[in-house]
């Protein structure tokens, strides 16, 4: 009886490990969102990275990862992920706006302005881009 129980536990353990390895990108992404909602940032980062390993073009997971990096003041990492998001999905204006904010934090106003102008070229009524650009002009003395 003891051998049967040990074998059953081992089968359960190995099959659970295989199921985790076979989780799809969407499952990793959803787990990452759940971890994030429950305050487990490290778990969220791990899940988003796993989703990206499954699909290097998974821009939604890259975006979430960039937002975490931004909150952790890892601006270089956030910039890198946001640049990939924008390359993968050029119409994702939220990613462009986050990238502009990162550039402002990094004192790279010219790059932030370029990004904001690109957003406004595609969406002239984007209030957030207009406000951020206006704020930049006021800060710099109206240039």
C-alpha atoms as one frame of an Amber mdcrd trajectory, in Angstrom:
protein
   0.000   0.000   0.000   2.860   2.405   0.800   4.458   1.892  -2.615   1.159
   2.618  -4.350   0.772   5.891  -2.422   4.351   6.937  -3.224   3.843   6.103
  -6.911   0.582   8.046  -6.964   2.238  11.072  -5.407   5.128  10.878  -7.875
   2.740  10.627 -10.840   0.765  13.604  -9.536   3.963  15.593  -8.982   5.350
  14.909 -12.449   2.072  15.499 -14.232   1.643  18.831 -12.402   5.144  19.803
 -13.519   4.298  18.928 -17.117   1.072  20.927 -16.951   2.999  23.980 -15.766
   5.471  23.584 -18.611   2.594  23.362 -21.064   0.801  26.476 -19.832   0.175
  28.787 -22.725   1.140  32.414 -22.995  -2.399  33.520 -22.128  -2.384  31.480
 -18.918   0.962  32.955 -17.893  -0.353  36.423 -18.694  -3.535  35.912 -16.673
  -1.541  34.492 -13.763   0.701  37.561 -13.954  -2.320  39.878 -13.811  -3.674
  37.925 -10.824  -0.341  38.116  -9.011  -0.224  41.837  -9.706  -3.747  42.389
  -8.372  -2.778  40.523  -5.197   0.392  42.565  -4.686   2.860  39.861  -5.728
   5.022  41.899  -8.098   7.833  39.334  -8.245   5.391  36.587  -9.203   3.839
  38.865 -11.829   7.236  39.630 -13.359   8.017  35.920 -13.550   4.676  35.111
 -15.202   4.957  37.935 -17.750   8.493  36.817 -18.615   7.233  33.242 -19.058
   4.479  34.509 -21.378   7.109  36.379 -23.410   9.261  33.242 -23.580   6.269
  31.490 -25.155   5.761  34.322 -27.664   8.419  37.013 -28.085   5.836  39.186
 -29.872   3.356  39.143 -26.988   3.191  42.901 -26.611   0.532  42.861 -23.875
   2.851  40.951 -21.518   5.745  43.235 -22.454   3.585  46.271 -21.672   2.640
  44.933 -18.235   6.285  44.134 -17.548   7.275  47.671 -18.586   4.713  49.177
 -16.210   6.140  47.137 -13.334   9.687  48.186 -14.228   8.550  51.803 -14.323
   7.014  51.544 -10.835  10.240  49.953  -9.613  12.243  52.874 -11.051  13.973
  50.503 -13.486  13.578  53.039 -16.263  16.086  51.467 -18.652  14.238  48.153
 -18.495  10.899  49.905 -18.902  12.196  51.809 -21.927  13.505  48.624 -23.547
  10.174  46.820 -23.145   8.128  49.812 -24.286  10.257  50.230 -27.402   9.524
  46.593 -28.250   5.809  47.104 -27.595   5.703  50.135 -29.891   7.597  48.238
 -32.590   5.210  45.286 -32.301   2.050  47.405 -32.132   2.617  50.945 -33.458
  -0.997  51.963 -32.778  -0.794  51.180 -29.049  -0.892  54.797 -27.872  -0.833
  53.918 -24.166   2.591  52.352 -24.650   3.792  55.464 -26.484   2.507  57.664
 -23.674   4.308  55.545 -21.070   7.474  55.736 -23.149   7.179  59.538 -23.271
   6.826  59.609 -19.475   9.895  57.407 -19.088  11.863  59.748 -21.346  10.785
  62.715 -19.222  11.887  60.952 -16.047  15.223  60.186 -17.730  15.605  63.894
 -18.714  15.289  63.069 -22.408  12.727  65.737 -23.267  13.460  65.754 -27.000
  12.659  62.061 -27.276   9.531  62.508 -25.165   8.384  65.331 -27.414   8.987
  63.233 -30.532   6.869  60.416 -29.115   4.076  62.792 -28.092   4.030  64.380
 -31.533   3.798  60.916 -33.107   0.787  60.157 -30.901  -0.849  63.454 -31.877
  -0.112  62.860 -35.568  -2.157  59.661 -35.373  -4.704  60.858 -32.803  -4.934
  64.647 -32.812  -7.527  64.616 -30.041  -5.447  62.633 -27.556  -5.975  64.801
 -24.465  -3.208  63.181 -22.414  -0.621  63.766 -25.142  -1.806  67.367 -25.572
  -1.628  68.016 -21.830   1.802  66.459 -21.450   3.179  68.414 -24.406   1.657
  71.638 -23.049   3.156  70.927 -19.639   6.573  70.366 -21.226   6.334  73.700
 -23.060   5.410  75.551 -19.867   8.269  73.936 -17.990  10.775  74.893 -20.679
   9.536  78.461 -20.936   7.221  78.046 -23.925   9.721  76.998 -26.580
